[in-house]
């Protein structure tokens, strides 16, 4: 009998979803104001009928049935007044409300808000009523708990997902293709809400599937903005709102999973539906003329990156708790938020720091980021023509898999089961630290040998060994959309302070502070280990704290701040101490950039090599014209300059070429995949005999306004 009741109620919910979707279509596709307000009135009537059902189901009896019908009738009559007033006002200010237009009526702000409010209210009332009908009423006397119980129920989540799906399909001819894709994926993500059903099977399955869908959605988002540098302002606003909601939603999943509180997730679900219905209510805005390219909108780009990253860091925490409960369930060092105000503030800061650091350092977060950003690198690989760059991209993906995932998470736990946890000993698995505590002599020897090998490889092949291959950073920076953000290096007031190969005062100060902090925390770590001191920072060893603060906190903060700090800011600003050490070895090495023909560079007017540099070495064209080569400790050997040179005139020279020169052989010409570019730029007839323009060595090249999509795609 219970199963039949559930089935009957499921049919009611499905019918509600279908009816609501058609009413949404009626309102959005209406070709007269009368139809718009009629559709809104019908939606209001649906909610008023559920008010009657709630009155009855709260205390089933004949008297409550009469009371419910009476309240419902009064509400239906009362809701006629706004309809009549709106129709009368529309008749006074324009054509008759019943006039049929050739195109759908543009919904005003009031109608759009009314549509969203009515749909959400109807679903909330319906879900509340169905919970009462199944004997699972929301918590009485606790508004937040009651709200959370209704929204997190399958009646609300599944019905809303169905409405979103049906509405998107019914309006598919009105909405843009990209918006339709987003709406379809959003509905799928809502279906797999872990709070919807209990038991031991649904929550983990829902977490895995929804996380995979969200990763796929973010990849699609980044690739879309890479391919379309300009899009309608309404769509730009929708993207920022959507990723912000998903950031809140993943925080809500973690709160529900870790603390058993689903309120944050419920709020995020409601906000997501507001974003969806705001988009559906005004689909024409998504087909409007494109606005300013996003590469010239740092605030919008920062908001987008922030929302995506909050969702990713919380998703990493959720996956860690789900997949490694022994390590993470109860393992986040949350301090009580009680006591004096100062204590509460300090505890809150400590909680945020260690939650962020623990989640960012977890294997599952790194795996998730590797899948997401690695897919964008694969897309870049397909566009890359230089064989050497293609090999480098393959190597960096392999190094990320090995150094970020396999060695710290799998290898050390198998080979050294009694070794300290890599999250507490920073140098295990990846040689980013020089601290001593609590390292054995053998581990310190591994670190020492690692730096010797690192220095030797850098001297032979350049800093790209670290900053373009071994490190985890290039995978994050080298994907299609993220690589396109290097334009901020030349447009951001902060990033422009670090342009060119010269070491600015800002760079020198940052580098000095980082190295002093590294050596200072290493000394303190050693003194702590021998018992001479007992100084810990936020409860951990100083060197471990410095490592965590640098690469689990600061790195990601500055990654999100690319629109202000520029791309590859760990290199350009000089705050990565491993990069600084590698740069010192590059200074004595053989690595450099060279050109085959200086005259080609004199005749060149595009300066594409400088525009393509991800670390803002805008003075390289001047060096090529004067000496035919370029050396800089800031050059990290990504090779975009080689790739972007339209004349195939530029190549990377390292120990391989030095050996060939020593043997009296010509340097090997780098191979390109596909057809080769012309060897000499075409010079206009008017410029023949004129002295070509040579910008100063430290000239700043600002991005030019794109003239076409082909230009934007570069």
Protein Blocks (a to p, Z undefined) as FASTA:
>chain_A
ZZmmmmmmmmmmmmmmmmmmmmmmmmmmpcbfklmmmmmmmmmmmmmmmmmmmmmmmogc
fklmmmmmmmmmmmmmmmmmmmmmmmmmmmmmmccfklccfbdcdddfklmmmmmmmmmm
mmmmmmmmmmmmnopacdehilklmmmmmmmpmklmmmmmmmmmmmmmmmmmmpcfklmm
mmmmmmmmmmmgcklpgcjklmmmmmmmmmmmmmmmmmmmmmmmmmmmbccfklmmmmmm
mmmmmmmmmmmmmmmmmnopaklmmmmmmmmmmmmmmmmmmmmlmmmccdddfklmmklm
mmmmmmmmmmmmmmmmmmmmmmmmmlmnopaccdddedjfklmmmmmmmmmmmmmmmmmm
pmklmmmmmmmmmmmmmmmmmmpmblklmmmmmmmmmmmmmmmmmmmmmmmmmmmmmbcc
fklmmkgopafbfbfbdcdfklmmmmmmmmmmmmmmmmmnojklmmmmmpmklmmmmmmk
lmmmmmmmmmpmklmmmgcjbdcfklmmmmmmmmmmmmmmmmmmmmmmnopaccdeehia
fklmmmmmmmmmmmmmmmmmmmmnoghklmmnopafklmmmmmmmmmmmbdcddfblklm
mmpcnlmmmmmpmnlpaklmmmmmmnopacdfklgonommmmmmmnlpaccddfklmmmm
mnopacdddddedjdddfbdcddfklgoiacddddfkbccdddddfbfklmmZZ
